[in-house]
Amino acid sequence: MADIHFDTPFLSRNEEVRRLLKESMQNAFKAGVELAVKSAAHAFLIAGDLFDNDNLSYKTAKFLYEQLDRLNDAGIMVFYAAGNHDPEAIIHKFNFMKWPEYVYIFDRAEPEKVFVKDTDGNVVGVVHGAGHESKREGRNLAKAFGKAVPGVPNVGLLHTFVTGLKVSLGYENYAPCSLEDLKGLDYSYWALGHIHKRAEILDKPMAVYPGNLIGRNPNETGPKGAYLVEIEENNGLKINFHELSPIIWDTVLIDDISDAYDFKRLEDKIYSSVTGYINEKGYDKKLILRGILKGSSPLYKELKNEENVEELQDSLKDRLGAVSFELICDDLQRSIDLKEYAGGTHVIGAALKILDDIKENPRLLLSLKPDSLAGFMGGNEEETINYLKSLLDNMEAEVVYRMTGGDGNEV
């Protein structure tokens, strides 16, 4: 498992939701320990970010001791590679967290190898690992890993940003390495951390990001958990993802609301869309949900009122049996029939024609661009044009609304 982030400050304004998330994190870790014990695992691997910076309560430390002792009592060795949120300085900072001898911590950038033994003292494998020494580790730690020890399975344990992967987009480039760095050492398996999305990024050798143990915010969606990995004598692999988190975040797009002329019909439409999505996914956990309303809505103006939205959210939360339900209305459009105005010989028709010309003519669009663009970090000409076009999305309805004063009569 990886990226547990114990005692992270969860993103929720609701105190009860934050309490439930903290409790769920401990339950997920406990479920992982139970899985290891039940499966008679030889090793329990944590690929970094066990902690969330220097956040750690004594209560969480006691819980962690209890779970680590359960692993030790079952004869399961524990290996932990430091990540960017819990580098060497963080791991050894907590004065009430004296690490048990049976937990092997890879806390240095220089890779080490440790022999894994069964309860009879027989060597059954080797774990190679390295750890971050600072919160912004910029070195390629994977490149220094040693060759596999012959005759037994070898596993690499590392918190790393693997370059060139779609799944890595948006993550900090800490301890960067390439797929090629992971391929040339004859390992059986790479247990990786840092990317919070689950991804099997290599087949030979198998390299896996298990994702984080529990979603911490609306962007970390779907089932969360850990991998159970079996390495056979012929170096064959059996890997299985196990859902461990008792809570799931997810987001549902609701874009068929153009005929919802009252709140009762709108609520029913949202409920139908969300329940259909939940059933399709087969979710049977507690849910923290977001609904994104998109498209034209006859209730556009009413949905700008926070009290209306809050009432709608509360009603849907109860109907859905969700832990939390949030509605995002930023992408809504006013319900205006553009065909009534487009092509007309009046001033609104002319304005819509100008808007069409701007969208179709990149040179014209660039000529109208201001010197600085808010929200645009820079890019080539094509990226600039695409960003400018995005600013004009749904602009036609806004033009008509403003030029008619919002009541359909020209002003």
N, C-alpha and C positions, 0 to 999 in steps of 0.2 A: 504494500500500500504506500501511498505518498500524499503529501500536502494535506495533512490533518488540520494544522493550524489551531491547535488547542487554545482556548480562551480568546479567539478572534472576536473583535467587536462586530457582531452581525449587523447587516444593513436592513434594519426595520425600525419604523417609528413606534411600533407596538411592543411594549415591554413583555407582554405575555408570549408573543411570537419569538422574541429574543431568548427568553427563558427556555422555550420549547426547543429552539435550535441548539442551544448549548447542551441540553439534556440529550437531544438526538445525536449529537456528535459523540458523546460518551457511549451511548448505546451502540452506535455504529462501530466504534473501536472495540468495544466489548464483544460484539458479534464476530468481528475479525479474529479475535483471540479464541473464541469458541470454535470457529471454523478450523483454525490451526490445530487446536487440541484434538478435536473430533477426527481430523484427517491424519493425525499422527505425523505432522510436519516435522522436518528436521530443522528448518530455519524460518524465522519471521523477519521479513525485510521491510524497512522503512526508508523510502527514497527521498528523504529531506522534508523540511518544513513541518516537522512534528509540532513545533511551536509557532506562534505568530509574533515575531520580534521578541521583545522582552516581556510579553504578557504571559504571566503564569500565576495562578492562584494556588495557595496551599491545598485547597480542596481538590483541584485538578491534579496536583502532584501526588496526593495520597491515592487518588483513583488510578493514576498511572502506575504507581508502585504495585498496587493490588493486581493489576492486569499483567504486568511484567513477571510478578511472582507466579502467577498461574502458568505462564509459558515455561518458566524455569522448572516448576514442579512437574511439568509434563515432559521435561527433557528437551525442550525446544530452544535452540540458540537464537538470540536476538541480535540483528545487525542494523545499524542506523547510520546513514550517511548525511552529514550536515548539508543544509540548503542555504539559499540566500536570506531566508527569514530567520533561520536559526544557525548561523555560522558558529565556528568554534567559540567565539567570545560569548555568544548567547547561551550555548549549551552548558557551559561551566559557570555561568553567572549566578544562577539561582542558589542561594545559600541553603535552601531547604530541599534541594534536589541532588542528593549524593547518589551517583549512578551505581547500580549493582554491578558486581564483577562479571556476571553472566551476560551483560549487555555490551557488545563491542561497538564502539563509536568510531566511524571514519570521520575525523574532524580536521584532517590536514590535506593540503592540495596534492601532496605526493602519495600516489596510490599504494595500498597495502593489500596483501592477500592473507586470508585467514581460513584455516581448514575447518570444515564442518564435520562434527562427529556425532554418531548415534549414541544411544544410552549405554552401549557396550564399549564405547571408546573407539569404534572403527571409523576411519575417515570415509565419508560418503560424498564429499564435494568440497569445492573451494569457492569462497566469496571474495571477489576483488572489489575494493571500494576506495573512494576518495571523497573529501568533503570541502565545502567552501570555508575559507578562512576569513572572509569579510562579506558584508552585505552586497557588495558589487564585484563579485569574483569575475574577472575578465579573462582568465587563462583557460586554455583548452585542457581540461583535466583528463579527458578520455584519451588523449594522444599519448599520455605517459603510462597508461595501464600496461601491465606485463602480459606476456603470452600465457595461454592456458596451461595448467598443470596436466600432463597426460594421465590417462587411466581413470579419471573421475570427472563428473560434471563440473563445469566452471560457470559462475554467474557474476556479471558485472552489476554493481550497485552505484548509482550516480544520479545526482540532481543536476540536470543539464538542459540547455536550449539546443535542440538539434536543428541546424540551419536548413533552409530550403523546403520546409514542410508547411503546407497550408494550415495544419493544426496549430503551428507555432505562431501564426500571425497575431500581433497584439501583445505578445509576451516579451519581457525584458531579455536581452541577449546576454544572460549570465552563464558562465562556464560553457561557452559555445563549443559545439563539436559538429562533425558531419556524419552522415550515414557511413561513409567510408571508414571513419575512425572506429566505428562499432563492428565493422565487418571482418577486419583482418587479424583477429586474436584467437579464433577457434573457440570462442565461448559458446555455451549452450543457450544462454539467455541473458538479456540485459533488462534489469529492473530499474526503470527511470522515474524521475519526478520532475516537477516544475510546471508542466502543462496541465491545466485543470480539466482538460477534455480527454476522455478515454480514447486511446488510439494505439493500434498495433502497427508500428511503423516499419518493421522489417520482418521478413520470414526466416532468413538464414544469415546470421543467427536471429532467433526471435527477439525483438526488442519492443517493449510495451510501456506506454504511459497509462497507468490505471485511472488517471484523473484524480481529483481530490475526493476525500472520503465522504464529504457532505457538501452540498451546495451552500454557498454563503451569501449569494445575492441573486437577483433575477436573471443575470446573464449565465449563471452556472446551472443549467437546466438538465432535466432527465435523471435516470437512476444513477446512483453513486455507490461505490464500493471498492472491492479489491480483487486481485487475481489469485486463484489457487493453481500452482504450477507443479506438474510432475515431470521429472526428467528421468527417462528410462535408461537402462544399461547401454542400449545402442545409441544413446543420445537423442532418442525420439522424445517428442514433447506432447504433453496434454495440458492445455491451458483453459481455464474456465473463469469467466467473470462472475462474481457473486455480488448481488445487490445487498448492501449492508445498511445503508442509510434508511431510517424509517420515515424520512420526509423527502419530498421531491418539489423542486421549483420548476415551473414551466410557464410558457407564454403561448397564448392562442390568438390568432388573427381572426377578427370578425369583420368581414367586408361586404356583407349583403344586408344592409340596413336602410336602403333607399326608400323602402315602403313602410318603415316603422314610424308612423305619424304620431304615436303617443308612447308614453314611457312603459305602459304594460306590454305593448307589442315589442318594443325594443328589448325589454328585460327578457321576454320569452325567446327572442331571437338569439340573444347572447347566451342564455341558458342552454338552448338547443345546440349551438355551435360548440360550447365548451364541453358539455357532456358527450357529444359525439367524438370530440378529440380525445377525451379521457378514455372512453371505451375503446377507441382505435388503438391507443397506446397500451391498453391493458393495465393501467395503474391501479394498484391496490394499497397504496401508502397514503399517508397524510400529505396534503397538497397545499403549496403556496403558489397562487396563480395570478397571472396578469392577463388581461384581455386588451388587445389593441384594436380600437375602432378605426376603420379606414373607409374612405369613400364619402359619397354625399349623404347628408342626413337632414331630414326635415326638422330635427331637433337640435341643429347645429348651435343656435343661440342658447338654448336651454342647457346644453351640455358644457357651456362655458361657465355655468354657475356651479361653484364648488359644492354647495349644499345638495344640489340635485345629483351630482356625481357620487357624493358620499352615501346618499340614501340608496342609490342604485347598487353601489358596491356592497353595502351591508346586506341588502336584500338577497343579492346573488350569492354572497358568502354563505348565508344561512341555507339557501336552496341547494347549493352545491356541496355543503358539508365540508367546505375548505377551511384550512387554518387561517388563510387570508386571501382576499381577492381585491385586486387593484385594476382600475380601468384607466387606460391611456387614450386620451382624446385628441392628441396633437395633430394627427393626420386626417382629421375630419374636414370635409368640404361642405360649403353651403349647398343646399339643394336648389340649383338653378338650371333651367332648361336652356342650354347654350344655343341650341338649334333655333330658338326663337329670335336670337340676336345676331348670330354669325351670318355674314354675307349681306347684312342690311345696309341701306344707304344712309343710315343715321350715324351719329358720332360713336356710338357703342360698336357698331359693326366695323367702323374704321379702326377703332382701338384694338379690336380682336384681330383684324387683318395685320396690323403692325406687329402684334404679339406673335402671330404665326410666322411672319417674315423673319423676325429676330431669331426664333427657334430654328428655322430652316437654314439660316445663313450664318455659319460660324464666324466669318470675317466681320459681319455686322455686329454680332454678339460681342466679339473681342473689342471692337471699336468703342462699345458702350461701357466697357469694364472700367470701374474706378481703379485708382492706383493701388489701393489696398483692399483686400477682401476679408471681411470678418469670417472667422471659422475655417479659412483655407490656409493650409500649412505650406503651400507652394507645390509646384510640379511643372511638368512639361505642358506644351500647348494643348495637347489632347485632354490631359487631366483638368486643365483650366476651363476648357470648353464644357466638359462634362459637369464640372462643379457649377458653372454659370447656368447650364440647362436645368440642373437640379433646383436652383433657386426659383425657376419659373414654373415648376410643377404646380398644377392646379391654379395657376394665376388667372386663367380665363374667368372662373367663377368669381374670384375676388374683384376683378375689373368690373364685371357686370354689377356685382353687389354695390360697389362704391359709386359707380356712375348712375345707379338708379336710386341711390339713397336707401337701398335695402328693401324697397317696397314695390319694385317692378316698374316704377315710373321714372322716366328720364329726368335728370336735373341738369 
